[in-house]
């Protein structure tokens, strides 16, 4: 059986933390930034963790064992 291929778009969007969680960037930070407040844009800069409901799908795309 051939090796599993990592999803190329997923490896650009997600990163694995030291504790095994998967970090992601927040949406709504790419364009139309003039109407958003400075505080809102600053809070969107920080990374978030992937929700537990989505963890299985993301791990499958990144070929991470369960």
C-alpha positions in Angstrom: 0.0 0.0 0.0 1.4 3.4 -0.9 2.2 6.1 1.7 -0.4 8.6 2.6 0.0 12.1 1.0 -0.2 15.2 3.1 -2.8 17.7 1.9 -0.7 20.6 0.6 -3.2 23.3 1.5 -3.5 21.9 5.1 0.3 21.9 5.7 0.4 25.6 4.8 -2.5 26.5 7.1 -2.0 24.4 10.3 0.9 23.8 12.6 1.4 21.3 15.4 2.2 22.6 18.9 4.5 21.0 21.3 1.6 19.5 23.3 0.1 17.9 20.2 -2.6 20.5 19.5 -3.1 22.0 16.1 -2.8 25.7 15.7 -4.6 27.8 13.1 -4.8 31.4 12.0 -8.0 33.4 12.4 -10.2 34.4 9.4 -11.3 37.9 8.4 -7.8 39.4 8.4 -7.0 39.5 4.7 -8.9 42.4 3.1 -11.6 45.1 3.8 -9.6 46.1 6.9 -10.6 49.8 6.9 -14.0 49.2 8.5 -12.6 46.9 11.2 -11.4 48.4 14.4 -7.8 48.3 15.4 -8.6 46.2 18.4 -10.5 43.7 16.3 -7.6 43.4 13.8 -5.1 43.0 16.6 -7.1 40.2 18.2 -7.4 38.4 14.8 -3.6 38.3 14.6 -3.2 35.7 17.4 -3.4 32.1 16.6 -6.2 29.8 17.8 -6.5 26.1 18.3 -8.5 23.8 16.1 -11.8 22.7 17.7 -12.1 19.1 18.9 -14.9 18.4 16.4 -12.6 19.3 13.5 -9.5 17.7 14.9 -10.0 14.3 13.2 -10.4 15.8 9.8 -7.3 18.0 10.2 -5.2 15.2 11.4 -6.3 13.1 8.5 -5.2 15.9 6.1 -1.9 16.2 7.8 -1.4 12.4 8.1 -0.9 12.6 11.8 -1.6 9.3 13.7 -4.4 9.2 16.2 
